[in-house]
């Protein structure tokens, strides 16, 4: 039986957020629907103290912004984006289009068609999340999306140069210095100067997440995102210092970010707690990571690794790190996770920032039914059908007539009847038009 060594003191917030946030977002979206650019400008001035002549950055502005950055920063962005692009293109190559002849003369197939316009939101606020540009924009472009609109907010009235550079290098077609609900709503419903998109991608704060939730259906979205989560499965072979460092690496995302250790070793659990207590005070982000660990951190002791995998699957966290003697065993034993990070040489921070897999992942148990953002999310898998053989169409028509009438769909039945009559001379009791027609 699992035994809790350290329990969370605060439950995670509900996925739907709270009523005050929902009502505020609803009012803001309604205002933007009604007044368009005028409302967007007022909200940007109110929330971000940002009211430029145009929110869209021109090519000249982009050149100037990118030119302010250290060449090493640009080189690193390009390297990371190459990693993301390489993996997304490999995923795309695995998605075969098909056409099969299911019966003589009956051909069925599917194709993967890119979504035509995507809005990528790159958060600002506490951290300029340049990596979100890689994950949302590069992946969309690898899928073949022809129009990617990218928005990011100013940070305390300043242009986040590295984020803007990442957006441009990723291939965004339109870049706007615009944040919050006003950015999400403008991309979704359209304004006089911002054309609406078909899908939204990217993380954000509670207001951004709520705006995506309310606009879902009118536009597609990638995921309903919550606080970042990490769960580490570790045995007695794990390095407790590494475990502690890795747990805190994700706790710094926010004060409500859960960090959980599931281990078979009582000694390891004790050492991890000791290391966390030593490391936390010296972290520059201790004001964030400290409350996250205090309120949402957990350590759970289990009897064996099979039990550890079962417990981990019950959490269904977005990031699951396996620090055991045989980490690849988790590939066969686990089922519910956003992404697995196997072995000490791998860490969640690599996935967040540099390695190439996508860091937009399911949270709050959504890993039970969905994976994360990937190239396939930007594609619509659509089917087509063609019946080339007249007798095959007639046979299907007879079958369709019987099947549709069981469901009392007479109109559907008649579509089948007509083909049976036209191609095989069948009787049409409800009209004389094809009564004498034969093949």
C-alpha angles and dihedrals in degrees: 000000000000114000121203113228094174121016131200112254097201129047118232115259119260116269093240092061120218133311095248093055092045093051093046091051092046091054093047093050091048091051092051091048089054104038104021116188093010091060092043091054093048093048093048090052091047099047104026103021085234122133111152125171088254128011090207113087115229124224089255092052090048091051091051094047094048089046092062093064129094109257088236090061090052092047091050092049090051092049093050093045090051088055092050092045093048092054094043091051090050089052090050091051089056092059105088123196111224141203120181134178101228093180132001106299095000114113125186127179148156135220133194110234120187119238105254101226132017131185114214117198116202111192124227124173114096094006131022098231102205090165090067088065090057094049099046104031103034091048092049091051091048087055090054100252104167098204124038118176114196127196130185129166126240112254111234090333094310130112111249095227098186092051092048090049090051091051092050096044089048089061105255111172096206125024122194128185093220131119147184129023090333091063094045093047095044091053092045103045099021130230135215091280105023117067116218122252133218098228140021126215135178140062129272145157125296092280094050091047091050092049090054090048093052094045095046108118093032085062131008121251135201102228143333097251128206135172117319113267133200129185122181123199109201138171132196091282093065122104106243092208091055090047091052094047092049094049091052092046089070097035088068091067090082144329089259096051111121120222117188133183119198111187143167092211124082090191092054091050091054094048093047091054091050093050093048091053090051097044101042100069092056096050116108086218095048090120087066104029093045097061090040092057094039095050104027106021120111138183117196125187118210135182099239143351094267088061090045091056091048091051091047091051090052090057091046091195126183095238119040117177120195115208102172138119091262106026097171089067086080090067089068099033103044129069111166117063140103095227135350122222109199124207137347093289089065128062138178091246089064089056091046096051121011124359100085108246114113118268096200097101140162118271137184094041096309088125085081090073110016144036127220134275112302139154091275092063089067092054131076112215103214129182133219134192133201128179107197099170117078095210091049090053091048091051091049089048092057091047092046091051093055095042094048094049091054085062092042092244099141095170092055090048092054092055086060093042092055093056093045088053097043097045102032107019096249119167120261105205092184098057141016095220098099098019094112097036117116133176 
